[in-house]
Structure formats: structure tokens, C-alpha cells
Amino acid sequence: MSVVIGLDGGTEGIRAGVFDLAGRPLAFAAQSYPTTFPRPSWAEQNPQDWWEAAGRAVREAVHRAGIDPRDVSALCADTTNCSVVALDRDGIPVRPALIWMDVRATDEAALVLATGDPALIVNSGGAGPVSAEWMIPKALWLARHEPALFARAATICEYQDYMNLRMTGRRAASITNAAIRWHYRAREGGYARSLVERLGIPELADKWPAEVLPLGEIVGGLTPEAAEHFGLPVGLTVAQGGSDAEIAMIGLGVTTPGKLAFITGSSHLHLGLSAAPFHGRGIWGTYADAVIPGLHLVEGGQTSTGSVVNWLRGIVGSDWSYDALNAEAAALPPGSDGVLVQDHFQGNRTPHTDAASRGAITGLTLAHGRAHLFRAAMEGVACGTELIFETMRAGGYRPDEIVICGGATRSDLWMQIHADVCGQPLTVTEVAEAPALGSAVLAAKAAGHYGSIEEAASAMVKVARRIEPSREAHARYRPVYERYKQAYHALATLRA
């Protein structure tokens, strides 16, 4: 028996999954780690906590699977991205990591955009803004506010790279993280040296790992120390992983042009592959070779989605189950009898990229109840998704298959609303833990069980069902969608 391990390093903890070569999960185990918030807009984690949690999770998952550790042929990790780590020459962190939700580098992000460097084309065609979450603003913050630590850091990298270094002893960056968040362009010279030179920190390019590896490439073998930590054989193959969302694409079977991964939860992500590059306002990317060599990754995102629905449930009474609220909302017609929700409760990521935009509920009358609010929230999020798809279509990208995973899949009503508003079918896969499965796919490829990522994903990712849109409902949603689009501009005028 040969199995692979996929490690999924998230915000609150890390999850280990043991999979057979057909993609069937044999066992999972999860371990948590803390986040500290020293100041408003700061969010930090201790990289040693990642490492300790990973060891416990792998040992527990292997035990639960009831396998011999010698049956494991490879492992691979995905992690949160924009989780920036500064390491000394011995690979020891010089300070806690600035994780993705840390946005202290707002001023630095503005300085990055002000350079006008060609590498900024991935930020809405160069129009920006640049996110304070990304690598270069955070590294610039370290250089400006903690110059002694910045100078001491021999390596500035991410959670992903730190884990691979601990496992194998090799310093290498993931093409995914570098391409989507470091302004790395494989086809235009690699690292954005001109950008960091304009910012006055040319040394940053030399602090980044010299090697940038594609997904599924062998990073190395487990060192004796790492093997002991995980309870696995010395020299076990470690495959290159990357950002959790992009690895989830692979775990959803999104490895060819025209497919789009729709990852739902507290927020929504929309990640597609295109044969040709394109850039423009409202579009993040495209990023060349970030997931599959030769293809271009386009990215959209909604900041508040499931979190809005959860907030509303708390407002109407958390003792009401989601099943009861779904049943009440399903009895209402498309459009929620005129109630409209703008889903910008924490700003808008794409296509407006407007952090100051806020949520709104309009069209209320005394005849409306909690079910109207609940359904309207789901419809508002679905309209936000369609606006992202419309922006992508304007750039020339028209996905012919949308594969969905995450929290929204637990609501048949919400998936149907998404399909109806967008007018496109949704595909649901068998394994909900798409990031862990994606890492397992990459491990299987690196171990030589499959010749390519596409071949491994085809064998290991299985379709469970499809949600077809209703033509009648789609037609009824068109005026709702137009009202949704108008609401942003009307509310922005009030803010002016």
C-alpha cells in the first residue's frame, strides 16, 4: 500500500490528511496554534508553533489511518500566504511572523504603488491599490520600523518556505506565493528588483530564497530531525506546495484553462486558469505559471460572504438553526420581495478594491422578516460573485466550469442562488478538504505515481454532483443584479 500526506496550514491551525493514490481520505487530524494581536491591525504567529502543530497532526493522522509510516511515499504542505517570516543565518525566526491578516503596512503599500513599477501590472493593470497584506509592503515595514532586525534577517520568506526549510534544510520559495504576492514574474526576469530598488531596499531581493520552485517539484527529503518530529522515514520525499487557496484549485481538479475554483467560507475566492494573460481594472493578476506551467492565474475575491450570513443569524437569534433559516428563505421568491444586501461589510476586494465601502440593507418594509434578510444576504453575496465574473468576462476570461467548495456547499439553497444569479452550473467534488487533497495530489506527482499535476488531479479528484441553474430564476435575478451594481455607486456618492 502506498499513501501520501497533505498538510494544510491555515490561520487557526494545521490539518494533516492521509490519502490513497485514488484521492480517498483515510484519516485527518488537526492541531491549533495561537494568533496574537499586539496592536490594532497587527496579527502575529510564532513559526515554532506551526512546526510543533504540524508534527502532532501528522503523527495523529498516520495513527488514525492505521498505516505503517513506511507506506507513506511523499508529503506536501500548503499554507496561508502573505505570512511573512524573517530568519537569521541559522534559519531561526528573529521575530514573530506577520500573518496574512496583519495590515500594519498600509502606508508602505501606498509607497509600493507610488513607484509605478512595471511589476504592478498585476494590481488592476497597474491602477492599484496594492494590498498591505502582501510581501513587499510588509518587508518594507520591517525595514522602516525594525531596521536592526531587517538587517539581521538573512532570509525573508513565508510560512510555506519556513516549513520546507525545517523539513528538508533547503531554502526555496514557492512559485505560487512569489508570483501572486511577491510581484515575481518568471517570464520577465524573476524577482521585482527594480521595485525594491525604487523603495530603497535593494537588499530585500537577496534576502528572498534564491530558488523558486514550481508546484509538485521535489524540495528534498526529510532530514533526520524532521523525520523524528513527524514519525516518518528519513529521506521521505517532500513536494513543493504553495498558497492554500491555489493548492485548493488542484484539490478541486482545476488544472486546465477555462475552469474556475470557487472557494467559499467567511470570504469567497474565485481563481481561474487562462491560456493567455490579461490585466485590467478590477482584476488581480493574471499571474504567469503560478499554478500550472504555461497557464495564467486570474483572481477575484469577496471579503465578507459567509461572515455576513453568520452575522445576520446572530442578529435574528443564534438559537435558530441554519436549516430552519434556509427552509424559511427557500419559500421566498428570487429577489427577497425587494430586500437588497450589499455585502461590503468589511470593504470590497474586487472588482472595486474599496476598503472604505460598507455593507447596506435596502428596500425594507414592515412586511419583511428574518427570512427576507437571510435570503437577501445570500443573494447579495451571489450578486457580488457575478460582478467578479462579469469583470473577468470583460477581460476575455469566460469559465466553462465552476467548481465550488467550502461553507456555501452546506446550503443547497445558497448554491442554487449562486447558480441562478450567475446562470452557470456549479460542480461539487467528493472531498471537501480541497487544500489538503491538493497537497496530496502534488505529493503523489513528486513521488512519481503520476507524470504531471494534471494527471494526478484527474485520477484523485472525483465529481460528486452538479447544481444546474434555473433559466426562470436567472431572468428574475437580472433586475436584482442591476440594482446591486447601482447600489455601490449610490452609496459611494453618499460617502463623498
C-alpha positions in Angstrom: 0.0 0.0 0.0 1.3 3.5 -0.9 -0.2 6.6 0.6 0.6 10.3 0.6 0.1 13.1 3.2 -1.3 16.5 2.5 -0.7 19.2 5.1 -3.0 22.2 5.1 -1.6 25.1 7.2 -4.4 27.5 7.9 -5.0 30.6 10.0 -6.1 28.9 13.2 -4.2 25.6 12.9 -2.8 22.9 10.6 -4.6 19.8 9.3 -3.0 16.6 8.1 -4.7 14.3 5.7 -3.6 10.8 4.7 -4.8 9.8 1.2 -4.5 6.8 -1.0 -3.5 7.2 -4.7 -7.1 7.4 -5.8 -7.6 10.5 -3.7 -9.6 8.8 -1.0 -9.0 10.2 2.5 -8.0 7.6 5.1 -7.7 9.9 8.1 -7.4 13.5 9.2 -6.0 15.2 12.3 -5.8 18.9 13.2 -3.8 20.9 15.7 -4.3 24.5 16.5 -1.9 27.4 17.2 -2.5 30.9 18.7 -2.5 34.3 17.0 -1.6 37.4 18.9 -2.8 40.9 18.2 -0.3 43.3 19.8 -1.9 46.4 18.3 -4.8 47.3 16.1 -4.3 45.9 12.5 -1.4 43.7 13.7 -1.6 39.9 13.7 1.3 37.6 14.5 2.1 34.0 15.0 5.2 32.1 16.2 6.6 29.9 13.4 7.8 27.4 16.0 4.1 26.8 16.8 3.4 25.9 13.2 6.2 23.4 13.3 5.1 21.8 16.6 1.5 21.6 15.5 2.5 20.0 12.1 4.4 17.2 13.9 1.5 16.4 16.2 -1.0 16.5 13.3 1.0 14.2 11.1 1.6 11.6 13.9 -2.1 11.6 14.8 -3.3 11.3 11.2 -0.9 8.4 10.5 -2.1 6.7 13.7 -5.7 7.1 12.8 -5.2 5.8 9.3 -3.7 2.6 10.8 -0.9 2.5 8.3 2.8 1.8 8.5 4.8 5.1 8.2 6.9 3.3 5.7 3.9 3.2 3.4 4.0 7.0 3.0 5.7 7.8 -0.3 5.7 11.6 -0.1 4.2 14.6 1.7 3.4 18.2 0.7 2.2 21.2 2.6 0.1 24.2 1.6 -0.1 27.2 3.9 -1.6 30.6 4.3 0.2 33.1 2.1 1.3 36.7 2.9 2.5 35.2 6.3 6.0 36.8 6.3 8.9 35.3 8.2 12.3 36.8 8.9 15.0 34.2 9.6 18.6 34.6 10.7 21.5 32.7 9.1 20.7 29.6 11.1 17.0 29.6 10.0 15.7 30.8 13.3 13.0 33.5 13.3 14.2 36.9 14.5 10.6 38.0 15.4 7.1 36.6 15.2 5.6 36.2 11.7 3.3 38.9 10.2 0.5 36.7 9.1 -1.9 37.5 6.1 -4.5 39.4 8.2 -1.8 41.8 9.5 -2.3 45.1 7.7 0.1 47.3 9.6 1.9 48.1 6.3 -0.9 50.3 4.9 1.5 53.3 4.4 4.1 51.0 2.9 1.6 49.6 0.4 0.9 53.2 -0.8 4.6 53.7 -1.3 4.8 50.5 -3.3 2.1 51.7 -5.7 3.6 55.1 -6.0 6.7 53.6 -7.6 4.8 52.9 -10.8 7.0 49.9 -11.3 6.0 47.6 -14.3 5.6 44.7 -11.9 2.5 46.4 -10.5 0.6 45.4 -13.7 -1.0 42.5 -11.7 -2.7 45.1 -9.4 -5.7 46.0 -11.6 -3.5 46.7 -14.6 -1.2 48.9 -12.5 -4.0 51.1 -11.2 -3.8 49.5 -7.8 -4.2 49.6 -4.9 -1.5 47.3 -3.5 -2.7 45.3 -0.5 -1.0 45.9 2.8 -1.2 42.1 3.2 1.4 41.4 0.5 5.1 40.5 0.9 6.8 43.7 -0.2 4.8 46.2 1.9 5.4 44.0 5.0 9.1 43.7 4.3 9.3 47.4 3.7 7.6 48.0 7.1 10.2 45.8 8.8 13.0 47.8 7.1 11.5 51.2 8.1 10.3 50.3 11.7 12.7 47.5 12.8 15.8 48.2 10.8 18.1 46.2 13.1 16.0 43.1 12.7 15.7 43.6 9.0 19.4 43.9 8.7 19.9 40.7 10.8 17.5 38.7 8.7 19.4 36.6 6.2 16.1 35.2 4.8 12.7 36.9 4.4 10.2 34.3 3.2 6.8 32.9 4.0 5.2 30.2 6.2 5.5 27.8 3.2 9.2 28.3 2.8 9.9 28.1 6.6 8.1 24.7 6.7 10.1 23.3 3.8 13.3 24.6 5.3 12.5 22.8 8.5 11.6 19.6 6.7 14.5 19.4 4.2 17.1 22.1 5.0 16.6 23.7 1.6 15.8 27.4 1.2 13.4 27.7 -1.7 10.3 29.8 -2.4 7.1 28.6 -4.0 6.3 29.9 -7.5 2.7 30.3 -6.3 3.4 32.7 -3.4 6.1 34.5 -5.3 4.0 35.1 -8.4 0.8 36.1 -6.7 2.1 38.1 -3.7 5.8 39.0 -4.2 5.5 40.5 -7.7 7.7 37.8 -9.1 7.5 37.4 -12.8 9.1 34.2 -14.1 9.0 35.5 -17.7 10.3 39.0 -17.0 13.4 38.3 -15.0 12.0 36.9 -11.8 12.1 39.0 -8.7 11.0 42.6 -8.9 14.4 44.0 -8.3 13.6 47.4 -9.8 10.6 47.7 -7.5 12.6 47.1 -4.3 15.4 49.4 -5.6 12.9 52.2 -6.0 11.8 51.6 -2.5 15.3 51.9 -1.2 15.6 48.3 0.0 17.6 46.6 -2.9 18.9 44.1 -0.4 15.5 42.5 0.0 15.8 40.7 -3.3 18.9 39.0 -1.9 17.1 38.0 1.3 14.5 36.2 -0.6 15.3 32.5 -1.3 17.5 32.2 -4.4 15.5 29.3 -5.7 11.8 29.5 -6.8 10.4 26.0 -7.4 7.2 25.1 -9.3 4.4 23.2 -7.6 5.0 19.4 -7.3 8.7 19.6 -7.7 10.8 17.7 -5.1 12.1 20.1 -2.5 14.2 17.4 -0.8 13.9 14.5 1.7 13.0 14.7 5.4 16.1 15.4 7.5 16.7 13.0 10.4 15.4 15.7 12.8 12.3 16.3 10.7 11.7 12.6 10.3 11.8 12.1 14.1 9.4 15.0 14.5 6.8 13.6 12.1 7.4 9.9 12.9 8.2 9.2 9.2 11.2 7.8 7.4 14.3 9.8 6.9 14.6 11.0 3.3 10.9 10.9 2.6 10.1 13.0 -0.4 8.8 16.5 0.3 7.0 18.2 -2.6 6.7 21.9 -3.2 3.4 23.3 -2.2 2.1 26.8 -2.0 -0.7 29.1 -1.0 -3.7 27.3 0.4 -6.3 28.7 -2.0 -4.2 28.0 -5.1 -3.5 24.4 -3.9 -7.2 24.1 -3.3 -7.6 24.7 -7.0 -5.7 21.5 -7.6 -7.8 19.7 -5.0 -10.8 20.7 -7.0 -9.4 19.5 -10.3 -9.0 23.0 -11.7 -5.8 22.4 -13.7 -6.8 23.4 -17.3 -7.9 26.6 -19.0 -11.5 27.6 -18.7 -12.0 26.1 -15.2 -12.6 28.2 -12.1 -12.3 27.3 -8.5 -14.9 28.9 -6.3 -13.8 28.7 -2.7 -16.4 29.7 -0.2 -16.3 30.4 3.5 -16.2 33.5 5.7 -15.0 35.1 2.4 -15.1 33.9 -1.2 -12.2 33.4 -3.6 -12.5 33.0 -7.4 -9.5 31.5 -9.0 -9.3 30.6 -12.7 -6.8 29.5 -15.3 -6.4 31.1 -18.7 -4.2 30.2 -21.7 -3.5 33.8 -22.3 -2.5 36.7 -20.0 -4.8 39.7 -19.4 -4.8 42.6 -17.0 -7.2 45.4 -16.2 -9.2 47.3 -13.6 -11.0 45.2 -11.1 -8.8 42.1 -11.8 -6.0 40.8 -9.7 -3.5 39.0 -11.9 -3.0 37.4 -14.2 0.0 35.6 -12.7 2.0 33.6 -15.1 2.9 30.0 -14.2 1.6 30.4 -10.7 -0.2 27.1 -10.6 0.4 25.2 -13.8 3.4 26.0 -16.1 2.3 27.8 -19.2 -1.0 29.0 -17.8 -2.1 32.3 -16.2 -3.9 32.6 -12.9 -6.7 35.2 -12.5 -8.0 36.1 -9.1 -11.1 37.6 -7.6 -12.3 37.8 -4.1 -15.1 38.9 -1.8 -14.1 40.0 1.7 -17.4 39.3 3.6 -19.6 36.5 2.5 -20.3 33.6 4.9 -19.4 36.0 7.7 -22.3 38.3 6.6 -24.8 35.3 6.7 -23.4 34.3 10.1 -23.7 37.9 11.4 -27.3 38.0 10.3 -28.0 34.7 12.0 -26.7 36.2 15.2 -28.9 39.2 14.8 -32.1 37.2 14.4 -31.1 34.8 17.1 -28.3 32.2 17.2 -30.8 29.7 18.6 -32.3 29.5 15.1 -30.6 26.8 13.1 -29.3 27.3 9.6 -31.6 24.5 8.5 -34.6 26.4 9.8 -33.5 29.7 8.2 -32.7 28.0 4.9 -36.2 26.4 4.9 -37.9 29.8 5.5 -35.7 31.6 2.9 -36.4 28.9 0.3 -40.1 29.6 0.5 -39.5 33.2 -0.7 -39.2 34.3 -4.4 -36.0 35.4 -6.1 -35.3 39.0 -5.0 -36.5 38.5 -1.4 -39.6 40.7 -2.1 -37.4 43.8 -2.7 -34.8 43.5 0.0 -31.3 44.0 -1.2 -28.0 43.5 0.7 -24.7 45.0 -0.4 -22.1 42.5 1.0 -19.3 45.0 1.7 -19.3 44.6 5.5 -15.5 44.7 5.5 -15.0 46.6 2.3 -14.7 45.3 -1.2 -11.7 43.4 -2.5 -12.6 43.0 -6.2 -13.6 44.5 -8.6 -13.9 47.9 -6.8 -10.9 47.3 -4.4 -12.5 49.8 -2.0 -11.6 49.2 1.7 -13.9 52.1 2.7 -17.1 50.6 1.2 -19.6 49.3 3.7 -22.5 46.9 3.8 -26.0 48.0 3.4 -29.6 46.7 3.6 -32.2 48.5 1.5 -35.8 48.0 0.4 -37.1 47.1 3.9 -40.8 47.4 4.8 -42.7 46.3 7.9 -43.8 43.2 6.0 -40.3 41.8 5.8 -39.0 39.3 8.3 -35.8 37.4 9.2 -36.1 35.1 6.2 -36.1 38.0 3.8 -32.9 39.3 5.4 -31.3 35.8 5.3 -32.1 35.2 1.7 -31.2 38.7 0.6 -27.8 38.3 2.2 -27.2 35.1 0.2 -28.4 36.9 -2.9 -26.2 39.9 -2.3 -23.2 37.7 -2.0 -24.1 35.9 -5.2 -24.5 39.2 -7.0 -21.0 40.2 -5.8 -19.7 36.9 -7.3 -21.5 37.6 -10.6 -19.9 41.1 -10.7 -16.5 39.5 -10.4 -17.3 37.0 -13.2 -18.6 39.9 -15.3 -15.3 41.8 -14.8 -13.4 38.6 -15.8 -15.5 38.2 -18.9 -14.8 41.8 -19.9 -11.1 40.8 -19.7 -11.7 37.9 -22.0 -12.0 35.1 -19.4 -15.2 33.0 -19.6 -15.0 29.9 -17.4 -16.8 27.0 -18.8 -16.8 25.1 -15.5 -17.1 26.4 -11.9 -16.1 24.0 -9.2 -17.2 25.0 -5.7 -16.1 24.0 -2.2 -16.3 25.4 1.3 -19.0 26.6 3.6 -21.6 27.5 1.0 -21.8 23.8 -0.1 -23.6 23.1 3.2 -26.6 25.1 1.9 -28.4 23.7 -1.1 -30.3 27.0 -1.2 -27.2 29.1 -1.4 -25.6 27.0 -4.1 -28.8 27.2 -6.1 -28.9 31.0 -5.7 -25.3 31.3 -6.8 -26.0 29.1 -9.9 -29.2 31.1 -10.7 -27.7 34.5 -10.3 -24.7 33.6 -12.4 -26.6 31.5 -14.9 -23.9 28.8 -14.7 -23.8 25.3 -13.3 -21.7 24.5 -10.2 -19.7 21.3 -9.7 -19.2 19.8 -6.3 -16.4 17.3 -5.7 -16.3 14.4 -3.2 -13.6 15.6 -0.9 -14.4 18.9 0.8 -10.9 19.4 2.2 -9.6 20.7 -1.1 -6.4 22.2 0.1 -5.2 19.0 1.8 -6.2 16.9 -1.2 -4.4 19.4 -3.5 -1.3 18.9 -1.4 -1.7 15.2 -1.6 -2.0 15.4 -5.4 1.3 17.3 -5.5 2.9 14.7 -3.2 1.7 11.9 -5.5 3.2 13.7 -8.5 6.5 14.3 -6.8 6.7 10.7 -5.7 6.4 9.6 -9.4 3.0 8.0 -9.1 1.8 10.3 -11.9 3.6 12.1 -14.7 2.0 15.5 -14.1 -0.1 17.6 -11.8 -3.0 17.4 -14.3 -2.7 13.6 -14.5 -2.6 13.2 -10.7 -5.6 15.6 -10.2 -7.6 13.7 -12.9 -7.1 10.5 -11.0 -7.5 11.7 -7.5 -10.3 14.3 -7.7 -13.9 12.9 -8.2 -17.1 14.8 -9.0 -20.0 14.3 -6.6 -22.8 16.3 -8.2 -23.7 19.4 -10.2 -26.2 22.2 -9.5 -27.9 23.4 -12.6 -29.2 27.0 -12.9 -32.9 27.7 -13.4 -33.5 29.9 -16.5 -36.6 31.4 -15.0 -34.8 32.3 -11.8 -31.8 33.7 -13.7 -34.2 36.0 -15.6 -35.8 37.2 -12.4 -32.4 37.9 -10.9 -31.3 40.2 -13.7 -33.0 43.3 -12.4 -31.9 42.4 -8.8 -28.3 42.3 -10.1 -28.6 45.6 -11.8 -29.9 47.2 -8.6 -27.0 45.6 -6.8 -24.5 47.2 -9.1 -26.1 50.6 -8.9 -26.2 50.4 -5.0 -22.4 50.6 -4.8 -22.1 53.8 -6.8 -25.1 55.4 -5.0 -23.6 54.6 -1.6 -20.2 55.8 -2.7 -21.7 59.1 -3.6 -23.1 59.4 0.0 -19.5 58.8 1.3 -18.0 61.5 -0.9 
